[in-house]
Amino acid sequence: MEQADEFKDIRPYRDDEIREVLLRIARHPWIAELVRRYRFPYISKRVFPLVRPLVSWGLSSKVKQVRSVDQFQREFIVKLVLDTIRRKSTDGISADGLDALNRDTSYLFISNHRDITLDPAYINYFLALHDLNITEIAFGDNLMINDLVADLIRVNRSFIVHRGLSPREQLASSIRLSRYIDSRIQEGQSIWIAQREGRAKDGDDRTNPAVIKMLYLAHRKSDVDYTEMVRRYCIVPVAVSYEFDPCDRMKAWEIYRKENKGTHSKGKFEDLASMYAGIQGYKGRIHYQYCEPLTGEFSSEKEVAEAIDRAIHRGYRLWPNNYIGYDLLHGGSKYLDRYSQEELETFNARFRRLPPQVRTKAWAAYAKPVENREALD
C-alpha cells in the first residue's frame, strides 16, 4: 500500500478503482458519439441525442460487470475496440516473435513510435491473444488534455510521464519514474515505453539514449551496471511497421514548417486530432516484430540504445511504399522489382495535392526504414 500511495499520481488505476472510473467514462457524451460512429453509423447525428441515454445506460450496465483492469482490457479493449479498429481501418495486423516469450517473465518492451495510441495498444493486443503478461504503458502528460482522456489513459494500465518541467524538477521526476518502472518489473509486471519522446515523424526510428539513462537512474547508486540492468529488465525491442501512416501528410507539413520557418506551433487539440486520425485512418497492413531480448555487454546508455536500434531496423517489415518512397526520393529505380505500377500510382495519388517541398518530406519518411536497413549491411 505504501508503494501505491508513493506513486499514486502517476500510476494506472487499480482494480478497486476501476468501476467508478468506467462508469464516469460510460456516461460521457464523447464516448456515446464514438459508439454511434462505430456501432450505429446509420443513426444520424441529428437523431442520435434521442437514443444517447439508452447508449449510456447500456455502456454503464456492461462496465458494472467489470471486476479488474485485466478483465476490462481483455474483454473490452482487445475483443471489442482493437478488433473493431483492425477490421475497419486495416488490411490485417500480424506479429512474429511471441513464441519466444515466457508468460512467467516480465519484460521491458521498447518499440519505435509512429502512432500515439496504437503502437502500445496492439503490442498488448498480441500479448493478450497469446495469454502473456499485458504491459503497463508510459504516457506523456502532454496528452492528458482533459479529464476524459486522462481517465481513458490511466484505466488502460498507463502510467504518467511528466513533461515540460524545469531541469531540477525533471531530474526528480525521472528518478521517481525510473524507480517506479524498476519496482513494477521486479513485481512481475511488464512495461512498454517508446524509444524516444514523441513520434518519429521523419521515419527515422532512433532510440534516444536519454530514455536508457532515465531507466538507469534507479541504479545509479548501486552495483548494477548497464549490462546487469539490461538483464534485469529483459529488454525486448519491438519493430512496428505501418504500410500507410494515417498522419503522414500532417507529419510532412510539420517537418517542412520546422525546417523552413524554424518552428511549428502546435494547436491546442493537435495531439487529439492525431490520435483520432491514427485510430480512424486507413493503415493498410501493420506488422509487429517482437525481437529477441537484448544480450551482451554494455557500458553506457548509448551502447544500449544502438543495440535496440539495430534490432528494430532489422525487424522492421519493409512494405512496397517504403521502396517506392526510396526510389522517388533518390530519383532512381533501385527497388523497382519490389512494387507494382498500381502500388506506385496509389502512393503518388496520396501526396498529389501536397506542394513539392512537402511531398518530398513524406517520401523521405517512407524511405528512411529502407536506408536504415541498408546501413546494417
Secondary structure, 3 states (H helix, E strand, C coil): CHHHHHCCCCCCCCHHHHHHHHHHHHCCHHHHHHHHHHHCCCCCCCCHHHHHHHHHHHHHHHHCCCCCHHHHHHHHHHHHHHHHHHHHHCCCEEEECHHHCCCCCCCEEEECCCCCCHHHHHHHHHHHHCCCCCCEEEEEHHHCCCHHHHHHHHHCCEEEECCCCCHHHHHHHHHHHHHHHHHHHHCCCCEEEECCCCCCCCCCCCCCHHHHHHHHHHHCCCCCCHHHHHHHHCEEEEEEEECCCCCHHHHHHHHHHHHHHCCCCCCCCHHHHHHHHHHHCCCCCEEEEECCCCCCCCCCHHHHHHHHHHHHHHHCCCCHHHHHHHHHHHCCCCCHHHCCHHHHHHHHHHCCCCCHHHHHHHHHHHHHHHHHHHHHC
